[in-house]
Amino acid sequence: MAASRADAGAPRWLVVTGMAFEARLLSWPGATTLSGLRGDALDAAMIAALHDDAGSAPRYAGLISFGVAGGLDPALPPGSVILADAVAAEGSRFDTDARWTSVLRMALPAAVGGTIAGTDTPAAAVADKRALHAATGAVAVDMESHRIAAAARAAGLPFVVCRAIADPAGRRVPPAALAAFGADGGIAMRALSASLLKQPAQLGELLRLAGDAAAARRGLRRLAAALRCSAYRSSDHGAAGAGTGGEPGASIDGEAPPAAPSPSSPSSP
């Protein structure tokens, strides 16, 4: 797990990523980042991070789910940027904060909306992706957003989901790539090499996935720029999420960036 605590007086956001490289892409002094955790371990870390020592007042203005996702919508190529409207998991639906998401879309007008599916196991096979898309209508899937959404609801805080497609819907994730997901969010090269030696035919798939991952990184950098710009502008108002500020300033990807994110209210159950 990687963590960096927000500076005193700065806007405070809790960022959650699955992989260490994602955390490095979205690292700034106004945020605490949790990475490399899943399942119950992620739940426990978020509970500990979200509340003060007395266990009452939330420490943060909102939560950010950030990182790569698997494509479920066949129309989305690698690198597609997702600003989700909702998260679906096991019959539950969690709406992202509409105002905050809308502010980010001002900076990234080409971003895709829709639902993100949350699962605790990888959706690696094309058939699994197809079934999940049919069952949920989701455009993409990841392994953190559903738990982030539940933690945000429990804490009464807004959240946003900012993702970029890595493996598209029509491409499986080979076993070597799954083996490479280290427990700490890093890349387990020894496990990757062992899987590749056992099944050398995966090499072509791994090379294609590497190209997909490069496209996803470019999408994540654009998302990170929009998030940092919004958060820094909120500091002009003395507190995270305070007001929308004045006129937009410098541009992001040729578009006017948003004013400070101003989460409206936590999603209702």
C-alpha positions in Angstrom: 0.0 0.0 0.0 1.3 3.5 -0.9 0.0 6.5 1.0 0.8 10.2 1.0 -1.1 12.5 3.4 -2.5 15.8 2.3 -0.8 19.0 3.5 -2.5 20.9 6.2 -5.0 23.4 4.9 -4.9 21.9 1.3 -7.9 20.4 -0.4 -8.1 16.8 0.8 -9.0 13.9 -1.5 -8.7 10.2 -1.0 -7.5 8.6 -4.2 -7.7 4.8 -4.6 -5.8 2.9 -7.3 -5.2 -0.8 -7.9 -1.7 -0.5 -9.3 1.4 1.5 -8.2 2.0 3.1 -11.6 -1.5 4.5 -11.4 -0.8 6.1 -8.1 2.4 7.7 -9.5 0.4 9.2 -12.3 -2.0 10.9 -9.9 0.2 12.1 -7.1 -0.1 15.6 -5.7 0.2 17.2 -2.2 -3.6 17.7 -1.8 -4.3 14.0 -1.7 -3.8 10.7 0.2 -3.4 7.7 -2.1 -4.1 4.1 -1.4 -2.8 1.6 -3.9 -2.2 -2.1 -4.3 -5.2 -3.2 -2.1 -8.3 -5.1 -3.0 -11.2 -6.8 -1.3 -11.5 -6.7 2.5 -8.0 -5.2 2.8 -9.1 -2.2 0.7 -12.2 -1.8 2.8 -10.3 -1.7 6.0 -7.7 0.7 4.7 -10.4 3.1 3.5 -12.2 3.0 6.8 -9.0 3.8 8.6 -8.2 6.6 6.2 -11.6 8.2 6.0 -12.1 9.0 9.7 -10.3 10.9 12.4 -8.9 9.3 15.5 -12.3 9.6 17.2 -13.9 7.7 14.3 -16.4 10.4 13.6 -15.6 13.3 11.3 -14.4 12.4 7.7 -10.9 13.6 6.9 -11.6 14.1 3.2 -13.9 16.1 0.9 -14.4 13.1 -1.4 -13.0 9.9 -3.0 -11.5 9.3 -6.4 -11.4 6.0 -8.1 -8.5 6.2 -10.6 -6.8 3.8 -12.9 -7.2 1.4 -15.8 -10.3 -0.6 -16.5 -11.2 -3.5 -18.8 -13.4 -2.7 -21.7 -16.9 -4.1 -21.9 -18.4 -1.9 -24.6 -17.0 -3.2 -27.9 -17.0 0.3 -29.3 -14.4 1.6 -26.9 -10.7 1.3 -28.0 -7.8 1.2 -25.6 -7.1 4.6 -24.1 -10.7 5.6 -24.0 -11.3 7.9 -21.0 -14.2 7.0 -18.7 -15.9 9.5 -16.3 -18.6 7.1 -15.0 -22.1 8.1 -14.0 -22.6 5.1 -11.7 -21.0 1.8 -10.4 -22.9 -1.5 -10.5 -22.0 -4.5 -8.4 -23.9 -7.5 -7.2 -27.4 -5.9 -7.7 -26.4 -2.6 -6.2 -26.0 0.7 -7.9 -24.0 3.7 -6.7 -24.3 7.0 -8.5 -21.2 9.1 -8.8 -21.4 12.8 -7.8 -23.2 14.4 -10.7 -21.8 17.9 -10.3 -18.2 16.8 -9.7 -18.3 14.5 -12.7 -19.8 17.3 -14.9 -17.0 19.7 -13.9 -14.4 17.1 -15.0 -16.2 16.6 -18.3 -15.8 20.3 -19.0 -12.1 19.6 -19.2 -12.5 16.3 -21.0 -15.5 16.6 -23.3 -14.6 13.4 -25.2 -14.8 11.3 -22.0 -17.3 8.5 -22.0 -20.0 8.3 -19.4 -22.1 5.3 -18.4 -21.8 2.6 -15.8 -18.6 0.9 -14.4 -19.0 -2.7 -13.3 -17.2 -3.6 -10.1 -16.0 -7.2 -9.5 -13.7 -8.9 -7.0 -12.2 -11.2 -9.6 -10.6 -10.2 -13.0 -12.9 -10.3 -16.0 -10.2 -11.7 -18.3 -11.9 -13.8 -20.9 -13.8 -12.2 -23.8 -16.8 -14.4 -22.9 -16.8 -13.1 -19.3 -16.6 -9.5 -20.5 -19.5 -10.1 -23.0 -21.7 -11.6 -20.2 -20.9 -8.8 -17.8 -21.8 -6.2 -20.4 -25.1 -8.0 -21.1 -26.0 -8.3 -17.5 -25.1 -4.7 -16.4 -24.9 -2.6 -19.5 -21.6 -1.3 -18.1 -19.0 0.2 -20.4 -16.0 -1.0 -18.4 -15.0 -3.1 -15.4 -12.5 -2.7 -12.6 -11.8 -4.3 -9.2 -11.9 -1.2 -6.9 -14.7 1.2 -7.8 -17.6 -0.8 -6.2 -15.7 -0.9 -2.9 -14.8 2.8 -3.1 -18.5 3.6 -3.9 -19.7 1.7 -0.9 -17.1 3.4 1.4 -18.1 6.8 0.1 -21.8 6.1 0.7 -21.1 4.8 4.3 -19.1 7.9 5.0 -21.6 10.3 3.5 -19.0 11.6 0.9 -19.1 12.2 -2.8 -17.0 10.2 -5.2 -16.0 10.1 -8.8 -14.7 7.3 -11.1 -11.9 8.3 -13.5 -10.7 5.4 -15.6 -9.0 4.6 -18.9 -9.5 1.4 -21.0 -6.6 -0.9 -21.1 -7.8 -4.3 -22.5 -10.7 -3.7 -24.9 -13.8 -5.9 -24.8 -12.7 -8.1 -27.7 -9.3 -9.0 -26.2 -8.6 -11.4 -23.4 -6.1 -10.7 -20.6 -3.5 -13.5 -20.9 -2.6 -15.6 -17.8 0.9 -14.1 -17.7 -0.6 -10.6 -17.3 -2.9 -11.7 -14.5 0.1 -13.4 -12.8 2.0 -10.1 -13.0 -0.4 -8.3 -10.7 1.7 -8.1 -7.5 0.1 -8.1 -4.1 1.6 -4.6 -3.4 0.3 -3.1 -6.7 3.6 -3.5 -8.5 4.6 -5.9 -11.3 5.6 -9.4 -10.3 8.1 -10.0 -13.0 9.1 -13.5 -11.7 5.5 -14.7 -11.9 5.0 -13.1 -15.3 8.2 -14.8 -16.6 7.1 -18.2 -15.2 3.7 -18.0 -16.8 5.3 -17.0 -20.1 7.8 -19.9 -20.0 4.9 -22.3 -19.4 2.8 -20.9 -22.2 5.1 -19.1 -24.7 2.2 -18.6 -27.1 1.1 -15.7 -24.8 3.9 -13.5 -26.0 1.9 -12.0 -28.9 -1.0 -11.2 -26.6 1.3 -9.6 -24.0 2.9 -7.4 -26.7 -0.6 -6.2 -27.8 -1.6 -5.7 -24.2 1.6 -3.6 -23.7 0.4 -1.3 -26.5 -3.0 -1.1 -25.0 -1.5 -0.2 -21.6 0.5 2.6 -23.2 -2.7 4.0 -24.7 -4.4 3.7 -21.2 -1.5 5.6 -19.6 -2.0 8.5 -22.0 -5.7 8.6 -21.1 -4.8 8.5 -17.4 -2.4 11.4 -17.7 -5.2 13.5 -19.2 -7.5 12.5 -16.3 -4.8 13.3 -13.8 -4.3 16.8 -15.3 -8.1 17.5 -15.1 -8.3 16.3 -11.5 -5.2 18.2 -10.3 -6.4 21.4 -12.0 -9.8 21.1 -10.3 -8.4 20.4 -6.9 -5.8 23.2 -7.0 -8.5 25.7 -8.1 -10.5 24.7 -5.0 -7.7 25.9 -2.8 -8.4 29.4 -3.9 -11.6 29.2 -1.8 -9.9 28.0 1.3 -11.4 24.5 1.5 -12.0 21.5 -0.6 -15.2 21.6 -2.5 -15.9 25.2 -1.7 -17.8 26.9 -4.5 -17.2 26.8 -8.2 -14.8 29.8 -8.5 -14.7 32.3 -11.3 -13.8 32.1 -14.9 -11.8 29.1 -16.2 -8.1 29.5 -16.6 -5.5 27.7 -18.7 -6.6 24.9 -21.0 -6.4 21.2 -20.8 -6.1 19.4 -24.2 -7.3 22.6 -25.8 -10.4 22.9 -23.6 -11.1 25.3 -20.8 -10.5 23.5 -17.5 -13.2 23.4 -14.8 -13.4 25.5 -11.8 -13.0 23.9 -8.4 -14.9 20.6 -8.0 -17.8 21.2 -5.7 -19.3 17.9 -4.7 -23.0 18.4 -4.2 -24.2 15.7 -1.9 -23.4 12.1 -1.4 -25.4 9.6 -3.5 -28.5 8.4 -1.9 -28.9 4.6 -1.4 
